[in-house]
Amino acid sequence: MPIRDNQIRYGSVSRFFHWSMVAAILWQFTSVFAHILLEDTGFDEFMWGTHKMVGFLIFVLALLRLLWALSNLGSRPPELSLASRLGHIGLYALFLGVPAVALLRQYGSGRAFEPFGLPIFAGFDSGKISWMTDLGSLLHSNLGWVLLLAIVGHVSMVVWHRRQNAKQDVLPRMLG
C-alpha cells in the first residue's frame, strides 16, 4: 500500500490518521457518556481522567492530518460533491475547534496543562482570565455535540453511498 494518497485510495499515512482519530474520538465520547450516565463510578473516574489528554491527542492528530492532507491535495481521491467537500471541511474545523476552545479554557483557568507529561503551558496565580474560561465553557461542550452529529452524518453518508451505487462506494478508499 502506498504511503501517499492517489486518485483511487488514501495512502497508509492518511488511513493511519483517520483510524487513529476514529479510535480517539470513540474513546472521547465514551468518556463523555460515562461522565453523564455513570457519574461517580470507577469507570467514570477512569475515563474522565483521560478526557483532557485524549482531547489534546485529537488536536495534535487533526493538525498533522490536515498538514498531510494539504501536502496530498492534488493526488487525493476526488470529492463526490460540494456537500461532501463542505462536510469534510466542517469536520476538520470541529476536530481542531473543539479541543482548541478547551485549551483556551484550560489556559484561562490558570492551571498548568501537561498531557502525557509534556508541559504545554504553566499555570499562573494571578486569577482566571474570564473571557477565556467563559468562551471555552460556552463553546467546548456545544461544539462537541455538533461534532458528534457531524460524525454521525459522515458515517451515514458513507453507508448511504455504499448501498446506493458501487461507483460511489467511498469506504474502500479509506479501508485500503
C-alpha positions as CSV (number, residue, x, y, z in Angstrom):
1,M,0.0,0.0,0.0
2,P,1.5,3.4,-1.0
3,I,2.3,5.9,1.7
4,R,0.9,8.9,-0.2
5,D,-2.7,9.3,-1.4
6,N,-3.7,8.7,-5.0
7,Q,-6.8,9.3,-7.1
8,I,-8.2,5.9,-6.2
9,R,-7.4,5.4,-2.5
10,Y,-5.9,7.2,0.5
11,G,-2.4,6.1,1.4
12,S,-1.3,4.5,4.6
13,V,-0.5,7.7,6.4
14,S,-3.9,9.2,5.7
15,R,-5.5,5.9,6.8
16,F,-3.4,5.9,9.9
17,F,-4.6,9.4,10.8
18,H,-8.2,8.6,10.0
19,W,-8.5,5.4,12.0
20,S,-6.4,6.7,14.9
21,M,-8.8,9.6,15.2
22,V,-11.7,7.3,15.0
23,A,-10.3,5.4,18.0
24,A,-9.5,8.5,19.9
25,I,-12.9,10.1,19.2
26,L,-14.7,6.9,20.3
27,W,-12.7,6.9,23.5
28,Q,-13.5,10.6,24.0
29,F,-17.3,10.2,23.6
30,T,-17.2,7.1,25.8
31,S,-15.6,9.3,28.5
32,V,-18.4,11.9,28.0
33,F,-21.2,9.4,28.1
34,A,-19.6,7.7,31.2
35,H,-19.4,11.1,32.9
36,I,-23.1,11.8,32.1
37,L,-24.6,8.4,32.7
38,L,-22.3,6.7,35.2
39,E,-21.3,9.6,37.4
40,D,-19.2,8.8,40.4
41,T,-18.4,5.3,39.3
42,G,-14.9,3.9,38.9
43,F,-15.5,3.7,35.1
44,D,-16.4,7.4,35.0
45,E,-13.4,8.4,37.1
46,F,-11.0,6.4,34.9
47,M,-12.5,7.6,31.6
48,W,-13.0,11.2,32.7
49,G,-9.4,11.3,33.9
50,T,-8.3,10.7,30.3
51,H,-10.6,13.3,28.7
52,K,-8.1,16.2,28.5
53,M,-5.2,14.0,27.4
54,V,-7.2,12.3,24.6
55,G,-8.7,15.7,23.6
56,F,-5.1,17.0,23.2
57,L,-4.2,13.9,21.2
58,I,-7.1,14.5,18.9
59,F,-6.0,18.1,18.4
60,V,-2.4,17.0,17.5
61,L,-3.7,14.3,15.2
62,A,-6.0,16.7,13.5
63,L,-3.2,19.2,12.9
64,L,-0.9,16.6,11.5
65,R,-3.8,15.1,9.4
66,L,-4.6,18.5,8.0
67,L,-1.0,19.2,7.1
68,W,-0.7,15.7,5.5
69,A,-4.0,16.3,3.6
70,L,-2.7,19.6,2.3
71,S,0.5,18.1,1.1
72,N,-1.5,15.4,-0.8
73,L,-4.2,17.8,-2.1
74,G,-3.6,17.2,-5.8
75,S,-3.5,13.5,-5.5
76,R,-6.3,12.6,-3.1
77,P,-9.4,10.7,-4.3
78,P,-11.9,13.3,-5.6
79,E,-14.8,14.6,-3.5
80,L,-18.2,13.3,-4.7
81,S,-19.9,16.7,-4.4
82,L,-19.7,20.2,-3.0
83,A,-21.7,18.9,0.1
84,S,-19.0,16.2,0.6
85,R,-16.2,18.8,0.4
86,L,-18.0,21.2,2.8
87,G,-18.8,18.3,5.2
88,H,-15.1,17.3,5.3
89,I,-14.1,21.0,5.9
90,G,-16.6,21.2,8.7
91,L,-15.2,18.0,10.3
92,Y,-11.7,19.3,10.2
93,A,-12.8,22.7,11.7
94,L,-14.5,20.8,14.5
95,F,-11.6,18.4,15.1
96,L,-9.4,21.5,15.7
97,G,-12.0,23.8,17.2
98,V,-13.4,21.7,20.0
99,P,-10.1,21.0,21.6
100,A,-8.8,24.5,20.8
101,V,-11.5,26.1,22.9
102,A,-10.8,23.5,25.7
103,L,-7.2,24.6,25.6
104,L,-8.2,28.2,25.8
105,R,-10.4,27.5,28.8
106,Q,-7.6,25.5,30.4
107,Y,-5.1,28.3,30.0
108,G,-7.6,30.9,31.2
109,S,-8.2,28.9,34.3
110,G,-4.6,29.5,35.4
111,R,-3.9,25.8,35.7
112,A,-1.0,24.1,34.1
113,F,-1.5,21.7,31.3
114,E,0.8,18.7,30.9
115,P,-0.8,15.9,28.9
116,F,1.2,12.7,28.8
117,G,3.8,14.6,31.0
118,L,4.5,17.1,28.2
119,P,4.5,20.7,29.5
120,I,2.2,22.6,27.1
121,F,1.8,25.7,29.4
122,A,2.5,26.5,33.0
123,G,-0.2,27.7,35.4
124,F,-0.3,31.1,37.0
125,D,-1.6,32.6,40.3
126,S,-2.9,35.9,39.1
127,G,-6.5,34.8,38.8
128,K,-8.6,33.5,36.0
129,I,-8.9,35.1,32.6
130,S,-12.7,35.3,32.5
131,W,-13.1,35.8,28.7
132,M,-11.1,32.6,28.0
133,T,-12.9,30.4,30.6
134,D,-16.3,31.8,29.6
135,L,-15.7,31.3,25.9
136,G,-14.3,27.8,26.4
137,S,-17.2,26.9,28.7
138,L,-19.7,28.2,26.3
139,L,-18.3,26.5,23.2
140,H,-16.5,23.3,24.1
141,S,-19.4,21.2,25.0
142,N,-21.8,22.6,22.4
143,L,-19.3,22.2,19.6
144,G,-18.6,18.7,20.9
145,W,-22.2,17.8,20.4
146,V,-22.1,19.4,16.9
147,L,-19.1,17.2,16.2
148,L,-20.9,14.1,17.3
149,L,-23.8,14.9,14.9
150,A,-21.3,15.7,12.1
151,I,-19.6,12.3,12.7
152,V,-23.0,10.5,12.6
153,G,-23.8,12.3,9.4
154,H,-20.4,11.4,7.9
155,V,-20.8,7.7,8.8
156,S,-24.4,7.8,7.5
157,M,-23.3,9.2,4.2
158,V,-20.6,6.5,3.8
159,V,-23.2,3.8,4.4
160,W,-25.6,5.5,2.0
161,H,-23.1,5.8,-0.8
162,R,-22.0,2.2,-0.2
163,R,-25.6,1.0,-0.7
164,Q,-26.6,3.3,-3.5
165,N,-24.0,2.8,-6.2
166,A,-20.8,0.8,-6.5
167,K,-19.3,3.8,-8.3
168,Q,-19.9,5.9,-5.3
169,D,-18.8,3.4,-2.7
170,V,-16.2,5.5,-0.8
171,L,-15.4,3.1,2.0
172,P,-12.8,1.1,0.1
173,R,-10.8,4.4,-0.3
174,M,-10.2,4.5,3.4
175,L,-10.0,0.8,4.1
176,G,-7.1,0.2,1.7
